[in-house]
Amino acid sequence: MFAKLKKKIETDDAASPGKIGRAESVTSLPRAGSTQFLGPSPPCSVTSENPSMKDVTTANDETARLLLRKTEQCKKLEGNISDLAALIKDKSKTIEKLESTIKQQEEVTNKKLQEQKEEFQKYRDKLVEGYQEDKLKLDQEKNELKARLTEAESYKTRFFKKEEENDEFEDLATQELAKIKHLLINTEQALTACQAELESKTRQCQAAESQVEKLTDELGPLRQKVSSVEADNVKLKEEVNERSELVMMLTKEKAAFDKRLDELNRDMTKKLSEVSRLEEQLSDLDNEHKTHLRNSDIQRNKSSKLLEEKDEHIETLQERVRTLEQRVSNSTLSGDDRTAALEAERAKLEEKLSEARQQLVEVKSTWSDKITHLEHQISHLNTKIVEDSEELVASQKNSEQMREKFHKQIEDLREKLEEAEKRAFENLEVSSSKDTQYGKQIQSLEHEVNTQKLKAMDNETQLRAKISLLETELSELEKARQAEASEARSKVVHFEDEAARFLEKEFKFEEQSRALDGKISQLQEEIAKKEKEIASLKQQVRELGSAQDHILTLEGSMADAEKRRNEFEKHLRVSESEKENLLERNADLLQQIQSLKLSHADNKKELERVIDLKTQTIESLQKAEVAMRQRLDALERQIDQNEIVKVESGLYSERIDEMSATIATQQAQLTEKNRLLKKQEQTLKDLRVTLQRELKVQALPNDEAPEPSLNSAQSTTTGRASSPGFYNSSSSSLSSSISQQHQNHHNIYQHHHHPHSNMNQSNYGHGNSSSPSSQSFHPSSSTNPSAAVLAVQSSAPAYSGSSTMVSLTAQSPSVPSGAQDSLTVHTTSVKRDLDKDVNFMYLKHVVLKFMLSREAEAIQLIKAVSMLLNFTQQEQQLIKDTLEWKMSWFGHRPPLGKGQKAKVIPPTL
């Protein structure tokens, strides 16, 4: 098809110089005729006819020849018009083919998007169901663990009560043993005193003392054993206290983990609801935005077309008025002047025709170049769509692999949980059986201890009675000894006087010694009884030692049970850590899904933009085709009417009017074609801008796959806040994207509001269209206020573009309403682009977090804010010092400047 077009264009180019030569020859003929007509007449003979009749006949012949030549030229023009109509038909066919291909591509893309949406919804439903099932299982495990904890706590309270009772029994036994030891010591002292006094009298007392010493020697190891038993009891108590503290710590940690799980579940539900709500709002806003954009484009096109039609109509009317004025002025002239004026008009019309032909040739060449360029773009877009589809297939494969891995991990965790539950049930059964055995053994031991306590109480009462009797006897012996000492002294003094009495007293002492011997024998019998009691007590102590050994074995079994319990708790901790890892993986997967959503949404938006631009170009071409057809019909009608008028009247002036009308229509067609070409150039610029945006969006750091540490997660925000390179890249990309969007909108505004300047530049070639300096504003060359506004707008920085544009449009009263509307549209588009930019959203998020958080939390965000806003080291240190001053009680305020150089708003009085 394009080969046919090229051949036709080559034939037209080859035919154009011949036509121009013919036109020149045609123009040369009337000039020669005019010279002959205006030259001096030859001398005529006497027999010749009237010269006036000859002049009239020659003039009629020349006009007939001119009319024939004009008709030939009209036929040639009609042939050119038919060729142009054929070209337009071919172009319409190509446009229809392009429309069909675009529609097919739209259907394919829509089908793919619907399939991806359905797959994503299915995957999301599966994830939600799995998450709910895991949550129910975790709740069941939580309830079971709570029941086990209550059972363990009840068992612990029972065990502690029994241990307290055992401790009380041991304390009573130790008190009784201490009392017995004290009594034995007192008796030993009394016996030693009696032995010292009665060494000279009796040897039996020495034997008794030796026996008592032996008993004391035997009591030493018994005391050591009792002290060791007490130390063991203290150690056991300490171990029990440590284990109780461990149990309390574990219960507290479990409660904290449960709270954390509940909070995480709530946060997840809230975030999911917010995400769904925001997605709905985003879809609604996108639809509204698209409808508004389409309405605004339609209104702009209508208004621009109306204005162009009005301008063209005014220009044609002005040209007609000029031609009519010239004709009126020419009608007043004489014959020769009138013919000269007509020839001048004809020369002008021929020049316009030649210019129109050259412009048509240029239009054909530009159309062919643009058609080839559009074909290249379509092929590039097709390759890009194929690449996107391949990337989607790869991403789907990756998601399926991740899904399979996730399911495998869930199955492994379920198997581990089942094994852990089985082990826990086995441990519980073993512990319950051991608890029953321990309870029975403890009951038997308590019964034995009670019986031994009763026996010990009886022995204590008997021993106390015997000890009281011994104490009374010892007191009597001491009194008697004192009395004997006093009497001996008196006897020594009065020995000589009382010799007779001494003999009597000796008999009395002998009787008393005999009584003492009887008492000593009684004491020996009592000592033997006490030895028997000590032996029985030793047996009881041995039995208590065996009971303590049994208790130690029970405590060892309890330690084993506690070890198993600790192992079970460790296993639970491992399972909880695995659960947290799974939750983190779920969060990572959700973030990946969100990033994929964003990338799909961006690709979808870009494709929609490209499709809209193509539809706009197609609509504009269709409209141009319809207009061309209408004009061709109008030309054919005018030609028919002109021929009818020519046949009827045969006047030369009407033919000239028709030719001028055709020239005007051809000029209008050329202007419209130039406008269409400019619109297509604008669409190409928009396509380039969208491709650049796509490349920028693909190069963003947020679209990359998130690391396992939720770098996300946010982990997602702390890692970002700590990386300065990321903030530098984000701020630079933000400023570059804003400035580029600002410049693109500025170029679009210049193109829509200054088409005549662009036409002049393209026609006369002043400046290069690719250089931005040639399109800048020069105050010396133009005085248009809208151009001044645009120049200031283009020189303004990227971040303050919207505010400067609004202020300039408000201050300049001479700016037209169309320029103000375009500026407001530009500001709204820049704001929307900023709101959709990821870097700008991240900056907004960090600044809001810094402003709304506390001082201690804001200190952690100083570095992030300073990197995003390009603070100096001094400004960063000043913010840190002010926050520390606000947090401290007795700190000094940092220097913030005074007067106009102050960095703080002064407080109002």
C-alpha positions, 0 to 999 in steps of 0.5 A, spaced: 500 500 500 505 504 501 509 502 495 503 505 491 503 511 495 510 512 493 509 511 486 504 516 485 508 521 489 514 520 484 509 520 478 506 527 481 514 529 482 516 527 475 509 531 472 510 537 476 516 540 472 512 539 466 506 542 468 510 548 471 513 549 464 506 549 460 503 554 465 509 558 463 508 557 456 501 559 457 503 565 460 507 567 455 502 566 449 498 572 452 503 576 453 506 576 446 498 577 444 498 583 448 505 586 445 502 585 438 495 588 440 499 594 444 504 595 438 503 600 433 499 597 427 502 596 420 500 601 415 493 599 411 492 600 404 486 604 401 482 598 399 482 595 406 476 594 411 475 598 417 480 597 422 476 597 428 472 591 426 479 587 425 481 589 432 474 586 435 475 580 431 482 579 433 480 580 441 475 575 440 480 570 438 484 571 443 479 571 449 477 564 445 484 561 446 485 563 453 478 560 455 480 554 451 487 554 455 483 555 462 479 549 461 485 545 459 488 547 466 481 546 470 481 539 467 488 538 469 486 540 476 480 536 476 485 530 475 490 532 480 484 533 485 482 525 483 489 523 484 488 526 491 481 523 492 484 516 491 490 518 496 485 520 501 481 513 500 488 509 500 490 513 507 483 512 510 483 504 508 490 504 512 487 508 518 481 503 518 486 497 518 490 500 524 483 501 527 482 494 527 489 492 529 488 497 535 481 494 537 484 487 537 490 489 541 485 492 546 481 486 546 487 481 547 489 486 553 483 487 556 482 479 556 489 478 559 487 483 564 481 480 566 484 473 567 490 476 571 484 479 576 480 473 576 487 469 578 489 474 583 482 474 586 482 467 587 489 467 590 487 472 595 481 468 597 485 462 598 490 466 602 485 469 606 482 462 607 488 459 609 490 465 614 483 464 617 484 456 618 491 457 621 488 463 626 482 458 628 488 452 629 492 457 633 486 459 637 485 452 639 492 451 640 492 457 645 485 454 649 489 447 650 495 451 652 491 455 657 488 449 660 494 445 660 497 452 664 491 452 669 492 444 670 500 446 671 498 451 676 493 447 680 499 442 681 504 447 682 500 450 688 498 443 691 506 441 690 508 448 694 502 446 699 505 439 701 512 442 701 510 447 706 507 442 710 513 438 710 518 444 712 513 445 718 514 438 720 522 439 719 522 445 723 518 442 729 523 436 729 529 440 728 526 444 734 525 438 738 532 436 737 535 442 739 531 442 745 533 435 747 540 437 745 540 443 750 537 438 755 543 433 754 548 439 755 545 441 761 545 434 764 552 433 762 554 439 765 550 437 772 554 430 771 561 433 770 559 437 776 557 431 780 563 427 778 568 433 780 565 433 787 564 425 787 571 423 784 574 421 791 568 417 793 565 413 787 568 410 781 561 409 778 560 416 776 566 416 772 564 410 768 557 414 767 561 420 765 565 416 760 558 413 757 555 420 757 561 422 753 560 416 748 553 418 747 555 426 746 561 423 740 555 419 737 551 425 737 556 429 733 555 425 726 548 426 727 548 433 728 552 433 722 547 429 718 542 434 720 545 440 718 547 436 711 539 435 711 537 442 712 542 444 707 539 440 702 532 442 704 535 449 703 537 448 696 531 444 694 527 450 696 531 455 692 531 450 686 523 450 687 523 458 687 527 458 681 523 454 677 516 457 680 520 464 677 521 460 670 514 458 670 512 465 671 516 468 666 514 463 661 506 465 663 508 472 662 512 471 655 506 467 653 501 472 655 505 478 651 506 473 645 498 472 645 497 480 646 502 481 640 498 476 636 491 479 637 494 486 635 497 483 629 491 480 627 487 486 628 492 490 624 492 485 618 484 486 618 484 493 618 490 494 613 486 489 608 480 493 609 483 500 608 487 497 602 480 495 599 477 501 600 483 505 597 482 501 591 475 502 590 476 510 591 482 509 586 478 506 581 472 511 582 477 517 582 481 514 575 474 513 572 472 520 574 479 523 572 478 519 565 471 522 564 473 529 565 479 529 561 475 526 555 470 532 556 476 537 556 479 534 550 472 534 546 471 541 548 478 544 547 478 540 540 471 543 539 473 550 541 479 550 537 476 548 531 470 553 531 476 559 532 480 556 526 474 556 522 472 563 524 479 565 522 479 562 516 472 564 514 474 571 516 481 571 512 477 568 506 472 574 506 477 579 507 481 576 501 474 576 497 473 583 499 480 585 496 479 582 490 472 585 489 475 592 491 481 591 486 475 588 480 471 595 482 477 599 481 479 595 475 472 596 472 473 603 472 480 603 468 480 603 460 481 597 456 489 596 456 489 598 463 484 593 465 487 587 461 494 589 464 490 588 471 487 582 469 494 579 467 497 581 473 491 577 477 492 571 473 500 571 474 498 572 482 493 566 481 498 562 478 503 563 483 499 561 488 497 555 484 504 553 484 505 554 491 499 550 493 502 544 488 509 545 492 506 545 499 502 539 496 508 535 495 511 537 501 505 535 505 505 528 501 512 527 503 511 529 510 505 524 510 509 518 508 515 519 513 509 520 518 506 514 516 512 510 516 514 513 523 507 511 526 508 504 523 515 503 526 512 505 533 506 500 532 511 495 531 515 497 537 509 497 541 507 490 539 514 488 541 513 491 548 506 488 549 509 481 547 515 483 552 510 485 557 506 479 556 512 474 557 514 478 563 507 477 566 508 469 564 514 469 568 511 473 574 506 468 574 510 462 574 514 465 580 508 467 584 506 459 582 513 457 585 512 461 591 505 459 592 508 451 592 513 453 596 509 456 601 504 450 601 510 446 602 512 450 608 505 450 611 504 442 610 511 441 614 509 446 619 502 442 620 506 436 621 511 439 626 505 441 630 502 435 630 508 431 632 509 436 637 501 435 640 503 428 640 509 429 644 505 434 649 499 429 650 504 423 651 508 428 656 501 430 659 499 423 660 506 421 663 506 427 668 499 425 670 500 418 671 507 420 675 502 426 679 498 420 681 504 416 683 507 422 687 500 424 690 499 417 693 507 416 695 506 423 699 500 421 702 503 415 705 509 419 707 504 424 710 501 419 714 508 416 717 510 423 718 504 424 723 505 417 726 512 419 728 510 426 730 505 423 735 510 418 737 515 424 738 510 428 742 509 422 747 517 421 748 518 429 749 513 429 754 516 423 758 523 426 757 521 432 760 518 429 766 524 425 767 528 432 766 524 435 771 525 430 776 533 430 775 533 438 775 529 437 782 534 432 785 540 436 782 538 442 786 537 438 792 544 435 791 547 442 790 543 445 797 546 439 801 553 440 798 553 447 800 550 445 807 556 440 808 561 445 806 558 450 811 558 445 816 565 442 814 568 449 815 565 450 822 567 443 824 574 445 822 574 451 826 571 447 832 574 440 830 578 440 837 571 442 841 567 437 837 571 431 836 565 427 838 560 430 834 565 429 828 564 421 829 557 422 829 557 426 823 561 421 819 556 416 820 551 420 817 555 422 811 556 414 810 549 414 810 548 419 805 553 416 801 549 410 801 543 414 799 548 417 793 550 411 791 543 409 790 541 415 787 547 414 782 544 407 780 538 410 779 541 415 774 545 409 771 538 406 769 535 412 767 542 413 762 540 406 759 533 408 758 536 414 755 540 410 750 535 406 748 531 412 747 537 415 743 537 408 739 530 409 737 531 416 735 537 414 731 532 409 727 527 414 726 532 419 723 534 413 719 527 412 717 527 420 715 533 419 711 530 414 707 524 418 706 528 424 704 532 419 699 525 417 697 523 425 696 530 426 693 528 421 688 521 424 687 524 431 686 529 428 681 523 425 677 520 432 678 526 435 675 526 430 669 518 432 668 520 439 668 526 438 663 521 435 659 516 441 660 522 446 658 523 442 652 516 442 650 516 450 652 522 450 647 519 447 642 513 451 643 518 457 642 521 454 636 514 453 633 512 461 635 518 463 631 516 459 625 509 462 626 512 469 626 517 467 620 511 465 616 507 472 618 513 475 616 513 471 609 506 473 608 507 480 609 513 480 604 508 476 599 503 481 600 508 487 599 510 483 593 503 483 590 502 490 592 508 492 588 505 487 582 499 491 582 502 498 582 506 495 576 500 492 573 496 499 574 502 503 571 502 499 565 495 499 564 495 506 565 500 507 560 497 502 555 490 506 556 494 513 554 497 510 548 490 507 546 487 514 547 492 518 543 491 513 538 484 514 538 485 521 538 489 521 532 485 516 528 479 521 530 482 527 528 484 523 521 477 521 520 475 528 521 480 531 516 478 526 511 470 528 512 472 535 511 476 533 505 471 529 502 466 535 504 470 540 500 471 536 494 464 535 494 463 543 494 469 544 489 465 539 484 459 543 485 462 549 484 466 547 478 459 544 475 456 551 477 462 555 474 461 551 468 453 552 467 455 559 469 460 559 464 456 556 458 450 561 460 454 568 461 461 566 458 464 572 462 471 572 464 470 575 471 466 570 473 471 565 471 477 569 475 472 569 481 471 561 481 479 560 480 480 565 486 475 561 490 478 554 488 485 557 490 482 559 497 479 553 498 486 549 497 490 554 501 484 552 507 486 545 506 493 546 506 492 550 513 488 544 515 493 539 513 499 543 517 494 543 523 493 536 523 501 535 522 502 539 528 497 535 532 500 528 530 507 531 532 504 533 539 501 526 539 508 523 538 511 528 543 506 525 548 508 518 546 515 519 547 513 522 554 509 516 556 515 512 554 520 516 558 515 515 564 515 508 563 522 507 563 523 512 569 517 507 573 521 501 571 527 504 574 524 506 581 527 502 587 520 501 590 518 496 584 524 492 586 523 485 589 523 486 597 528 483 601 526 478 606 527 483 612 521 487 610 525 492 608 521 494 607 516 492 611 517 497 612 522 493 616 519 496 611 521 504 613 527 503 618 532 500 613 530 506 608 531 511 613 538 509 614 540 508 607 542 515 605 543 513 597 536 512 597 534 518 599 539 522 594 536 518 588 529 519 590 529 526 591 533 527 585 528 523 581 523 527 584 525 533 582 527 531 575 520 528 574 517 534 576 521 538 572 520 534 566 513 534 567 513 541 568 516 542 561 512 537 557 506 541 559 509 548 558 511 545 551 503 543 550 501 549 552 505 553 547 503 549 541 496 550 543 496 557 544 501 559 539 500 555 532 501 561 528 508 562 531 510 555 530 507 555 523 512 561 521 518 558 524 517 552 520 515 556 514 521 561 514 526 556 518 528 561 523 531 557 529 532 550 530 525 546 533 529 541 537 533 546 541 529 549 547 533 555 547 530 557 540 523 557 543 524 561 549 521 568 551 525 574 548 522 581 551 525 585 545 521 581 540 514 580 542 509 583 547 504 578 548 503 577 555 501 570 555 508 568 552 511 572 558 507 568 563 510 562 559 517 564 559 516 565 567 513 559 568 518 555 564 524 558 568 520 557 575 523 551 579 520 544 579 517 544 586 514 551 586 511 551 579 504 551 581 504 557 586 508 561 581 503 560 575 497 561 579 500 568 582 502 570 575 496 569 572 492 572 577 497 578 577 496 579 569 490 582 567 491 582 560 492 574 560 486 571 556 481 566 559 483 560 555 490 561 557 488 562 564 484 555 563 490 552 560 494 554 566 489 551 571 489 545 567 496 545 568 497 546 575 492 540 576 495 535 572 502 537 576 499 536 582 496 529 580 502 527 578 505 529 584 500 526 588 501 519 584 509 519 584 512 514 589 518 519 591 513 524 593 508 520 597 514 517 601 517 524 602 510 526 605 509 520 609 516 521 613 515 529 614 508 527 617 511 522 621 516 527 623 511 532 625 506 528 629 511 523 633 514 525 639 521 527 641 524 521 642 521 518 636 522 524 632 530 524 633 530 517 629 527 521 623 532 527 623 537 523 618 531 521 614 528 528 613 535 531 612 537 527 607 530 528 603 530 535 604 537 536 603 539 539 610 546 541 612 550 538 617 548 545 622 541 545 620 541 537 622 545 538 629 540 544 630 534 540 630 537 534 634 539 540 639 532 543 640 529 536 640 534 534 646 532 541 649 525 539 649 526 532 652 531 535 658 529 538 664 535 543 665 538 543 658 540 550 655 536 552 649 540 552 642 542 558 639 536 560 634 538 567 631 535 573 633 531 578 629 530 577 621 535 572 621 531 568 626 530 561 624 523 560 629 517 564 629 517 569 635 512 567 641 506 572 641 505 577 647 
